[in-house]
Amino acid sequence: MRLFAAVLPPDDVTDQLAAEVAVLRGLPGADRLRWTGRPGWHYTLAFYGEVADALVPALSDRLAHAAARTRPFPLAVAGGGQFGHGRALWAGASGDLDALTVLAGRAEAAAREAGVPMDGHRHYRPHLTLARAREVTDVERYVDALREFTGPVWTVPELALVRSGLPRSGVPGERPRYEAVGRWPLGADG
């Protein structure tokens, strides 16, 4: 199954972000972007790709341990940016980004320890993908609009293991499906 570890924002946070995204979608050229729906709004900590079913229990055990070793921390959706010359528009984060980065490192290490093949280590950049484009796109107006955005602060309570299902029907507008297959509370080790 296709898996990743993530922090999932609560509903009140995604409510405010949805209002901001509605404004962005009203800007000129917004129809050239494929907008990510609310079920896809998450902060990926580590992307695992296709994971053999036999490795999932060990991965889950190690993620539970990683979560237990990490205290809950404050986070907010804030600002924004782009990757790939406008191929991805994202919202950033503020709050205890050091704790978020440590949790991301632990989620990556959990996979390696469980035997999940991982590509080389990447510098972690917290982001929540809002839209994608198939080709190079000028998204500067959207990045500018996001610059002053800050959502409500929440305390991150858990680490989630999420299964993603890519669209298969070929129907235009079909979106990936996301399902949390594991959740572990932060700070269980005190």
C-alpha positions in Angstrom: 0.0 0.0 0.0 1.1 3.6 -0.7 1.9 5.2 2.7 3.2 8.4 4.3 3.5 9.7 7.9 1.8 13.0 8.5 0.4 15.7 10.9 -3.3 16.2 10.1 -4.7 19.7 10.9 -8.0 19.8 12.9 -11.3 20.9 11.3 -11.2 24.5 12.7 -7.8 25.0 11.1 -8.9 23.6 7.7 -12.1 25.7 7.9 -10.0 28.9 8.0 -7.7 27.6 5.3 -10.7 26.7 3.1 -11.9 30.3 3.4 -8.4 31.5 2.3 -8.3 29.0 -0.6 -11.7 30.2 -1.8 -10.2 33.7 -2.1 -7.2 32.2 -4.0 -9.5 30.3 -6.4 -11.2 33.6 -7.3 -7.9 35.1 -8.6 -7.2 35.3 -12.3 -5.7 32.1 -13.7 -6.9 29.9 -10.8 -8.6 27.5 -13.2 -5.2 26.5 -14.6 -4.3 24.9 -11.3 -5.6 21.5 -9.9 -6.7 22.5 -6.4 -6.2 20.0 -3.6 -9.3 19.2 -1.6 -9.5 19.3 2.2 -9.0 15.6 2.6 -5.6 16.1 1.0 -4.4 18.8 3.4 -1.7 17.5 5.7 1.9 18.0 6.6 3.8 15.1 5.2 6.6 14.0 7.6 8.0 11.2 5.6 6.8 9.7 2.3 7.2 5.9 2.1 5.7 5.1 -1.3 4.6 1.5 -1.8 5.1 -0.5 1.4 4.8 -4.3 1.5 2.0 -5.4 3.8 4.5 -7.5 5.7 6.4 -4.4 6.8 3.4 -2.4 8.0 3.4 -3.9 11.6 7.0 -3.1 12.2 6.6 0.4 10.7 3.6 1.0 12.9 5.5 -0.1 16.0 8.3 2.2 15.2 6.0 5.1 14.5 4.3 4.6 17.8 7.6 4.8 19.5 8.6 7.9 17.5 5.3 9.6 18.6 5.7 8.6 22.2 9.1 10.2 22.3 7.8 13.5 20.9 5.9 16.0 23.1 2.8 17.7 21.7 3.7 21.0 20.2 2.0 24.2 18.8 1.6 24.6 15.0 -0.3 26.9 12.7 -0.8 27.1 8.9 1.1 30.2 7.9 2.4 31.8 4.7 3.1 29.9 1.5 5.4 29.2 -1.4 5.9 27.1 -4.4 8.0 24.2 -5.7 9.0 23.4 -9.2 8.5 26.8 -10.8 4.8 26.9 -9.9 4.1 23.2 -10.3 3.1 23.1 -6.6 1.5 25.8 -4.5 1.7 25.3 -0.8 0.9 26.8 2.6 3.7 26.8 5.1 3.8 26.5 8.9 4.6 28.5 12.0 5.0 27.4 15.6 7.4 24.9 17.0 9.0 24.0 13.6 12.0 22.4 15.4 9.7 19.9 17.0 8.0 19.3 13.7 11.3 18.7 12.0 12.4 16.3 14.7 9.2 14.3 14.3 9.8 14.2 10.6 13.3 12.8 11.2 11.9 10.2 13.6 9.2 9.2 11.0 11.9 8.7 8.4 14.1 6.8 10.8 11.1 4.6 11.7 10.8 3.5 8.1 14.5 2.7 7.7 14.4 0.7 11.0 11.4 -1.2 9.8 13.1 -2.1 6.5 11.1 0.2 4.3 13.4 1.3 1.4 13.8 5.1 1.5 15.4 7.3 -1.1 18.2 9.5 0.1 17.5 11.9 3.0 15.9 15.2 2.0 16.0 18.5 3.8 12.6 18.7 5.5 10.4 21.7 4.5 7.0 21.8 6.2 4.3 22.4 3.7 0.7 21.6 3.0 0.0 21.3 -0.8 -2.9 23.5 -2.0 -2.6 23.2 -5.8 -0.6 21.6 -8.5 0.0 22.4 -12.2 1.1 20.1 -15.0 3.5 22.6 -16.4 5.5 25.6 -15.2 3.0 28.2 -14.0 3.3 31.7 -12.6 1.8 31.3 -9.1 3.4 34.5 -7.6 0.0 36.2 -7.1 -1.1 33.2 -4.9 2.1 33.1 -3.0 1.8 36.9 -2.4 -1.8 36.4 -1.2 -0.7 33.7 1.2 2.2 35.7 2.6 0.1 37.3 5.4 -2.1 34.3 6.1 -1.9 32.7 9.5 -4.5 30.2 10.7 -5.3 29.4 14.3 -2.6 27.8 16.4 -3.3 24.2 17.6 -1.4 21.7 19.6 -0.4 18.7 17.5 -1.7 15.7 19.4 -0.7 12.8 17.2 1.3 11.3 14.4 -0.7 9.6 11.6 0.1 6.9 9.1 -1.9 7.6 6.0 -2.7 5.5 3.0 -3.1 7.3 -0.3 -5.0 5.9 -3.3 -4.1 7.6 -6.6 -6.9 8.3 -9.1 -7.4 5.3 -11.4 -10.6 6.0 -13.3 -9.1 8.6 -15.7 -12.1 10.8 -14.9 -11.0 14.5 -15.0 -11.1 16.0 -11.6 -10.8 12.8 -9.7 -8.6 13.2 -6.6 -6.5 10.9 -4.5 -8.1 9.3 -1.6 -6.6 9.5 1.9 -7.2 7.2 4.9 -5.5 7.3 8.3 -4.6 3.7 8.9 -2.8 4.4 12.2 -2.7 7.2 14.8 -0.4 7.5 17.8 -0.5 10.1 20.5 2.5 12.3 21.0 4.2 12.3 24.3 3.0 9.0 25.7 6.5 8.4 27.2 6.1 11.6 29.2 
